[in-house]
Amino acid sequence: MLAQPAGGTVQFQKDELLYERVFAESYLYFYRNRARYSNFQLVIIYPSRKIEQNDTHPYENLLNSSQVNRIYLNELGDIRQLPVWVALMVLTTLEDEQATQEARYLLGRNQQEESQAGNRAIIELITTIMVYKFENKSQREVEEMLGITLKQTRVYREIKEESEKSLILRQLNRRVGELPEDIRQQVEALPLEQLENLGEALLDFTSMADLQAWLNRENI
């Protein structure tokens, strides 16, 4: 029998029934896996105490026990003194100007501390956080803020791929008519390089048969 499963949740929005749900789901999981575990641990992460459920009275004993750990990101201290994976969570809670400063610091610190594989993972996470925090800014503006090139990151490639898919699907609908669901799924499954090739080829399409023939040639 294993000692205990560890569960947790990250809660960034107010939910007045959070503890009801978390404890119910945790106990149900524990019940179904009782033969494997002798105890359980929960970790609940909040950006600040003001997001926590107001009525905690029914769960005071559990919340104050060793089984439950509540973490408030704004109370963890200087972000620059935290382990990088904890610092990334804190980064999501900062105001824009401070977030930019700390993101640049974490990028520089990561280059000194981590392996090459670790570097890439951290860079991806930091850029993902900043792209979503500054969704009203252009690619160049976010690049300048961070001092990196987003073309090198996974989040940029994913955004570009989704944009390319959307554009090509619209163009195909105009040239060959509304796509059957199976054809649409084949197009949506294409990697970026093939999407770009399709974007050039579709200029010569006049019918659905042309698209099907192209997909067949590409062994899709």
Residue frames as qw, qx, qy, qz and C-alpha x, y, z in Angstrom:
[[0.000, 0.889, 0.458, 0.000, 0.00, 0.00, 0.00],
 [0.387, 0.440, -0.032, 0.810, 1.37, 3.42, -0.98],
 [0.213, -0.261, -0.509, 0.792, 1.45, 6.08, 1.70],
 [0.203, 0.703, 0.431, -0.528, -0.70, 8.75, 0.07],
 [0.451, 0.560, 0.437, 0.540, -1.73, 10.34, -3.22],
 [0.179, -0.433, -0.120, 0.875, -1.09, 14.06, -3.64],
 [0.257, 0.678, 0.602, 0.335, -3.75, 16.20, -5.27],
 [0.214, -0.442, -0.139, 0.860, -4.18, 19.88, -5.79],
 [0.311, 0.775, 0.502, 0.225, -5.79, 22.78, -7.59],
 [0.280, -0.082, 0.028, 0.956, -4.79, 26.25, -8.76],
 [0.032, 0.758, 0.651, -0.035, -7.66, 28.66, -8.16],
 [0.268, -0.003, 0.086, 0.959, -7.51, 32.13, -9.74],
 [0.312, -0.381, -0.327, -0.807, -11.23, 32.94, -9.63],
 [0.378, -0.174, 0.560, -0.716, -13.62, 33.23, -6.73],
 [0.574, -0.118, -0.734, -0.343, -15.60, 30.03, -6.19],
 [0.454, -0.419, 0.397, -0.678, -17.83, 29.85, -3.12],
 [0.950, -0.102, 0.134, -0.263, -18.24, 26.08, -3.51],
 [0.449, 0.628, -0.633, 0.049, -14.58, 25.25, -4.18],
 [0.172, -0.383, 0.838, -0.349, -14.00, 23.33, -0.96],
 [0.790, 0.119, 0.399, -0.451, -17.23, 21.39, -1.35],
 [0.817, 0.518, -0.190, -0.168, -16.07, 20.22, -4.78],
 [0.301, 0.635, -0.688, 0.181, -12.40, 19.65, -3.92],
 [0.349, -0.311, 0.787, -0.403, -13.09, 17.61, -0.80],
 [0.838, 0.207, 0.299, -0.407, -15.93, 15.65, -2.41],
 [0.759, 0.562, -0.316, -0.087, -13.79, 14.70, -5.43],
 [0.129, 0.594, -0.747, 0.268, -10.75, 13.94, -3.26],
 [0.533, -0.193, 0.705, -0.426, -12.65, 11.66, -0.91],
 [0.875, 0.341, 0.113, -0.324, -14.35, 9.93, -3.84],
 [0.587, 0.610, -0.530, 0.041, -10.96, 9.26, -5.46],
 [0.117, -0.468, 0.788, -0.383, -9.56, 8.06, -2.14],
 [0.753, 0.000, 0.466, -0.464, -12.59, 5.79, -1.64],
 [0.870, 0.443, -0.085, -0.201, -12.16, 4.22, -5.08],
 [0.617, 0.533, -0.515, 0.264, -8.43, 3.70, -4.52],
 [0.597, -0.689, 0.268, -0.312, -8.50, 2.82, -0.81],
 [0.980, -0.101, 0.088, 0.145, -6.61, -0.43, -1.38],
 [0.691, 0.475, -0.083, 0.539, -3.67, 1.54, -2.78],
 [0.142, 0.573, -0.241, 0.771, -3.39, 4.41, -0.30],
 [0.465, -0.402, -0.677, 0.405, -3.39, 4.90, 3.44],
 [0.131, -0.704, -0.278, 0.640, -3.80, 8.70, 3.45],
 [0.471, 0.638, 0.364, 0.488, -3.94, 11.72, 1.11],
 [0.305, -0.454, -0.071, 0.834, -2.56, 15.26, 0.77],
 [0.329, 0.810, 0.442, 0.204, -4.09, 18.31, -0.90],
 [0.344, -0.275, 0.048, 0.896, -2.43, 21.52, -2.10],
 [0.223, 0.835, 0.497, 0.082, -4.61, 24.52, -3.02],
 [0.437, -0.105, 0.107, 0.887, -2.90, 27.52, -4.65],
 [0.113, 0.896, 0.423, -0.072, -4.44, 31.00, -4.69],
 [0.416, 0.588, -0.018, 0.693, -3.05, 34.28, -6.07],
 [0.038, -0.345, 0.410, -0.844, -4.16, 35.90, -2.78],
 [0.048, 0.206, 0.860, -0.464, -6.43, 35.30, 0.21],
 [0.397, 0.315, 0.153, -0.848, -9.21, 37.44, -1.26],
 [0.527, 0.191, -0.635, -0.532, -9.87, 34.72, -3.87],
 [0.104, 0.009, -0.967, 0.233, -10.45, 32.07, -1.21],
 [0.399, -0.511, -0.684, -0.335, -13.96, 30.83, -0.48],
 [0.224, -0.556, 0.235, -0.765, -15.54, 32.99, 2.21],
 [0.796, -0.373, 0.172, -0.444, -17.44, 30.32, 4.14],
 [0.488, 0.394, -0.770, 0.115, -14.80, 27.86, 5.33],
 [0.504, -0.426, 0.487, -0.573, -16.43, 27.01, 8.67],
 [0.960, -0.024, 0.062, -0.272, -17.58, 23.47, 7.72],
 [0.890, 0.322, -0.210, 0.247, -13.99, 22.60, 6.77],
 [0.150, -0.893, 0.352, -0.236, -11.92, 24.38, 9.41],
 [0.775, -0.435, 0.458, 0.018, -10.55, 21.17, 10.91],
 [0.858, 0.305, 0.295, 0.289, -9.49, 19.85, 7.52],
 [0.388, 0.862, -0.043, 0.322, -8.06, 23.17, 6.32],
 [0.233, -0.837, 0.425, -0.254, -5.93, 23.48, 9.44],
 [0.924, -0.234, 0.300, 0.034, -4.78, 19.87, 9.37],
 [0.334, -0.535, 0.634, 0.447, -1.53, 18.49, 7.99],
 [0.577, 0.311, 0.727, 0.204, -3.47, 16.98, 5.08],
 [0.349, 0.839, 0.366, 0.199, -4.24, 20.32, 3.43],
 [0.452, -0.331, 0.070, 0.826, -1.78, 23.02, 2.38],
 [0.290, 0.895, 0.337, 0.020, -3.05, 26.40, 1.20],
 [0.544, -0.140, 0.177, 0.808, -0.54, 28.55, -0.70],
 [0.185, 0.930, 0.255, -0.188, -1.09, 32.27, -1.37],
 [0.732, 0.374, 0.117, 0.558, 1.27, 33.37, -4.13],
 [0.106, 0.837, -0.034, 0.537, 1.38, 37.02, -3.09],
 [0.593, -0.757, 0.208, -0.175, 2.68, 35.99, 0.34],
 [0.962, 0.029, -0.007, 0.270, 5.67, 33.94, -0.85],
 [0.467, -0.680, 0.181, 0.536, 8.07, 36.87, -0.77],
 [0.108, 0.709, -0.420, -0.556, 10.53, 38.18, -3.35],
 [0.893, 0.400, 0.061, -0.196, 9.96, 36.38, -6.65],
 [0.476, 0.707, -0.513, 0.097, 13.70, 36.48, -7.30],
 [0.216, -0.476, 0.786, -0.331, 14.36, 34.35, -4.23],
 [0.826, 0.054, 0.386, -0.406, 11.89, 31.62, -5.19],
 [0.510, -0.045, 0.793, 0.330, 12.58, 28.40, -7.10],
 [0.095, 0.166, -0.474, -0.860, 11.96, 29.10, -10.77],
 [0.201, -0.336, -0.854, -0.343, 8.88, 26.85, -11.05],
 [0.182, -0.660, -0.600, 0.413, 7.27, 28.65, -8.11],
 [0.103, -0.443, 0.081, 0.887, 8.34, 32.01, -9.50],
 [0.051, -0.129, -0.696, -0.704, 6.50, 31.25, -12.74],
 [0.205, -0.621, -0.755, -0.036, 3.22, 30.89, -10.85],
 [0.222, -0.663, -0.279, 0.659, 3.87, 34.17, -9.04],
 [0.164, -0.135, 0.418, 0.883, 4.64, 35.83, -12.40],
 [0.063, -0.469, -0.752, -0.458, 1.04, 35.27, -13.51],
 [0.280, -0.759, -0.553, 0.199, -0.22, 37.41, -10.61],
 [0.375, -0.383, -0.027, 0.844, 1.98, 40.50, -11.11],
 [0.305, 0.845, 0.174, -0.404, 0.95, 43.83, -12.58],
 [0.764, 0.627, 0.077, 0.129, 2.11, 44.44, -16.15],
 [0.203, 0.875, -0.387, 0.209, 5.18, 46.58, -15.50],
 [0.481, -0.566, 0.648, -0.167, 6.52, 44.38, -12.72],
 [0.911, 0.146, 0.381, -0.054, 5.69, 41.24, -14.69],
 [0.659, 0.726, -0.142, 0.136, 7.85, 42.47, -17.56],
 [0.037, -0.791, 0.560, -0.243, 10.80, 43.21, -15.28],
 [0.645, -0.358, 0.644, -0.202, 10.58, 39.88, -13.49],
 [0.909, 0.362, 0.200, -0.052, 10.08, 37.90, -16.71],
 [0.503, 0.767, -0.352, 0.188, 13.32, 39.36, -18.10],
 [0.286, -0.650, 0.645, -0.281, 15.08, 38.57, -14.82],
 [0.833, -0.094, 0.511, -0.190, 13.82, 34.97, -14.82],
 [0.827, 0.559, -0.041, 0.027, 14.93, 34.48, -18.43],
 [0.265, 0.768, -0.518, 0.266, 18.44, 35.65, -17.56],
 [0.496, -0.480, 0.644, -0.329, 18.58, 33.61, -14.38],
 [0.930, 0.137, 0.285, -0.187, 17.32, 30.52, -16.18],
 [0.694, 0.652, -0.291, 0.092, 20.12, 30.71, -18.75],
 [0.039, 0.671, -0.655, 0.346, 22.64, 30.57, -15.93],
 [0.537, -0.311, 0.653, -0.434, 21.03, 27.82, -13.88],
 [0.855, 0.177, 0.372, -0.316, 19.36, 25.30, -16.16],
 [0.527, -0.060, 0.730, 0.430, 20.41, 22.71, -18.74],
 [0.090, 0.096, -0.509, -0.850, 19.65, 23.37, -22.39],
 [0.253, -0.399, -0.833, -0.288, 16.46, 21.28, -22.22],
 [0.246, -0.608, -0.580, 0.482, 15.46, 23.08, -19.03],
 [0.082, -0.311, 0.110, 0.940, 16.15, 26.42, -20.67],
 [0.175, -0.155, -0.655, -0.718, 13.74, 25.70, -23.50],
 [0.305, -0.531, -0.791, -0.007, 10.96, 24.57, -21.16],
 [0.235, -0.584, -0.380, 0.678, 11.26, 27.66, -18.95],
 [0.021, -0.196, 0.306, 0.931, 11.46, 30.02, -21.93],
 [0.208, -0.330, -0.771, -0.504, 8.31, 28.45, -23.36],
 [0.309, -0.622, -0.684, 0.222, 6.43, 28.90, -20.09],
 [0.198, -0.497, -0.152, 0.831, 7.56, 32.49, -19.56],
 [0.059, 0.070, -0.459, -0.884, 6.68, 33.52, -23.10],
 [0.237, -0.449, -0.812, -0.287, 3.31, 31.77, -22.87],
 [0.266, -0.634, -0.539, 0.487, 2.51, 33.67, -19.69],
 [0.123, -0.447, 0.050, 0.884, 3.55, 37.00, -21.19],
 [0.063, -0.134, -0.671, -0.726, 1.75, 36.48, -24.50],
 [0.274, -0.584, -0.749, -0.152, -1.51, 35.88, -22.65],
 [0.283, -0.623, -0.370, 0.629, -0.92, 38.73, -20.19],
 [0.019, 0.557, -0.177, -0.811, -0.26, 41.15, -23.07],
 [0.502, 0.366, 0.756, 0.204, -2.62, 39.79, -25.71],
 [0.286, 0.911, 0.248, -0.165, -3.27, 43.35, -26.94],
 [0.150, -0.780, 0.443, 0.416, 0.39, 43.80, -27.90],
 [0.750, 0.562, -0.297, -0.181, 2.05, 42.81, -31.16],
 [0.958, -0.019, -0.095, 0.269, 4.66, 40.11, -31.52],
 [0.501, 0.520, -0.216, 0.657, 7.42, 42.72, -31.91],
 [0.308, -0.716, 0.189, -0.597, 6.33, 44.54, -28.75],
 [0.895, -0.421, 0.086, -0.121, 6.38, 41.36, -26.65],
 [0.861, 0.235, -0.129, 0.431, 9.76, 40.41, -28.13],
 [0.233, 0.647, -0.236, 0.686, 11.19, 43.79, -27.18],
 [0.600, -0.657, 0.130, -0.438, 9.78, 43.50, -23.68],
 [0.939, -0.305, 0.159, 0.012, 11.44, 40.14, -23.11],
 [0.058, -0.765, 0.592, 0.248, 14.56, 40.58, -25.19],
 [0.485, -0.075, 0.854, 0.171, 13.95, 37.35, -27.13],
 [0.346, 0.182, -0.552, -0.736, 12.59, 36.25, -30.50],
 [0.686, 0.036, 0.487, -0.539, 9.19, 34.60, -30.17],
 [0.749, 0.415, -0.387, -0.342, 9.68, 32.76, -33.48],
 [0.312, 0.379, -0.850, 0.192, 11.96, 30.45, -31.53],
 [0.308, -0.101, 0.732, -0.599, 9.28, 29.48, -29.03],
 [0.052, 0.270, 0.954, 0.118, 6.54, 26.84, -29.11],
 [0.173, 0.640, 0.545, -0.513, 3.79, 29.31, -28.21],
 [0.205, 0.579, -0.275, -0.739, 4.61, 31.40, -31.29],
 [0.086, 0.133, -0.885, -0.438, 4.62, 28.32, -33.53],
 [0.096, 0.416, 0.888, -0.169, 1.28, 27.19, -32.11],
 [0.212, 0.683, 0.265, -0.647, -0.27, 30.63, -32.67],
 [0.171, 0.479, -0.541, -0.670, 1.11, 30.74, -36.21],
 [0.001, 0.052, 0.971, 0.233, -0.18, 27.25, -36.96],
 [0.168, 0.564, 0.731, -0.346, -3.69, 28.05, -35.69],
 [0.208, 0.679, -0.029, -0.703, -3.70, 31.27, -37.72],
 [0.102, 0.322, -0.761, -0.555, -2.55, 29.41, -40.83],
 [0.101, 0.266, 0.958, 0.012, -5.25, 26.75, -40.39],
 [0.216, 0.660, 0.495, -0.522, -7.99, 29.34, -40.01],
 [0.195, 0.620, -0.302, -0.697, -6.85, 31.23, -43.12],
 [0.060, 0.187, -0.884, -0.425, -6.53, 28.11, -45.30],
 [0.165, 0.396, 0.889, -0.159, -9.92, 26.75, -44.23],
 [0.268, 0.707, 0.246, -0.606, -11.56, 30.05, -45.22],
 [0.173, 0.534, -0.547, -0.622, -9.77, 30.03, -48.56],
 [0.052, 0.013, 0.977, 0.207, -10.76, 26.43, -49.26],
 [0.257, 0.545, 0.707, -0.369, -14.40, 27.15, -48.47],
 [0.284, 0.708, -0.050, -0.644, -14.34, 29.98, -51.02],
 [0.173, 0.483, -0.700, -0.496, -12.60, 27.96, -53.76],
 [0.258, 0.036, -0.938, -0.229, -14.13, 24.47, -53.46],
 [0.609, -0.451, -0.372, -0.535, -17.18, 24.93, -51.25],
 [0.588, -0.588, 0.364, -0.419, -17.93, 23.93, -47.68],
 [0.277, 0.400, -0.872, 0.055, -15.66, 21.10, -46.58],
 [0.826, -0.293, -0.433, -0.211, -17.09, 17.75, -45.45],
 [0.601, -0.749, 0.228, -0.160, -16.22, 17.04, -41.82],
 [0.925, -0.144, 0.205, 0.285, -13.73, 14.28, -42.64],
 [0.595, 0.559, 0.050, 0.575, -11.86, 16.52, -45.11],
 [0.170, -0.885, 0.112, -0.420, -11.88, 19.40, -42.63],
 [0.789, -0.577, 0.211, 0.020, -10.36, 17.14, -39.97],
 [0.862, 0.162, 0.143, 0.459, -7.61, 16.07, -42.37],
 [0.316, 0.744, -0.017, 0.588, -6.73, 19.68, -43.09],
 [0.429, -0.829, 0.145, -0.327, -6.77, 20.65, -39.41],
 [0.901, -0.365, 0.177, 0.155, -4.39, 17.77, -38.63],
 [0.719, 0.556, -0.070, 0.410, -1.73, 19.00, -41.07],
 [0.595, -0.473, -0.083, 0.645, 1.57, 20.19, -39.58],
 [0.028, 0.834, 0.007, -0.551, 2.66, 23.75, -40.31],
 [0.182, -0.381, 0.652, 0.630, 4.94, 22.87, -43.25],
 [0.184, 0.316, 0.870, 0.331, 2.16, 21.01, -45.08],
 [0.103, 0.805, 0.485, -0.325, -0.31, 23.78, -44.28],
 [0.038, -0.709, 0.254, 0.657, 2.01, 26.25, -45.97],
 [0.161, -0.097, 0.825, 0.533, 2.30, 23.93, -48.99],
 [0.161, 0.576, 0.801, 0.033, -1.48, 23.61, -49.14],
 [0.031, 0.796, 0.208, -0.567, -1.77, 27.39, -48.97],
 [0.007, 0.492, -0.532, -0.689, 0.18, 27.62, -52.24],
 [0.118, 0.088, 0.930, 0.338, -1.46, 24.63, -53.94],
 [0.209, 0.592, 0.721, -0.293, -5.05, 25.69, -53.27],
 [0.140, 0.595, -0.122, -0.782, -4.64, 28.68, -55.59],
 [0.221, 0.231, -0.749, -0.580, -4.98, 26.22, -58.48],
 [0.169, 0.252, 0.933, -0.193, -7.94, 24.28, -57.03],
 [0.340, -0.070, -0.327, -0.879, -11.28, 24.50, -58.82],
 [0.770, -0.262, -0.368, -0.450, -13.18, 21.67, -57.09],
 [0.724, -0.527, 0.367, -0.251, -13.30, 19.44, -54.04],
 [0.976, 0.173, 0.031, 0.130, -11.69, 16.72, -56.17],
 [0.457, 0.697, -0.328, 0.444, -8.56, 18.87, -56.50],
 [0.360, -0.667, 0.466, -0.457, -8.26, 19.13, -52.72],
 [0.930, -0.189, 0.269, -0.163, -8.86, 15.39, -52.28],
 [0.857, 0.434, -0.129, 0.244, -6.23, 14.62, -54.92],
 [0.171, 0.740, -0.439, 0.480, -3.71, 16.87, -53.14],
 [0.629, -0.514, 0.442, -0.380, -4.39, 15.18, -49.81],
 [0.989, 0.078, 0.123, -0.018, -3.96, 11.78, -51.44],
 [0.652, 0.613, -0.275, 0.353, -0.63, 12.82, -52.97],
 [0.073, -0.680, 0.505, -0.527, 0.53, 13.93, -49.55],
 [0.515, -0.043, -0.847, 0.125, -0.45, 10.48, -48.18],
 [0.225, -0.135, 0.476, -0.839, -2.94, 11.98, -45.73]]
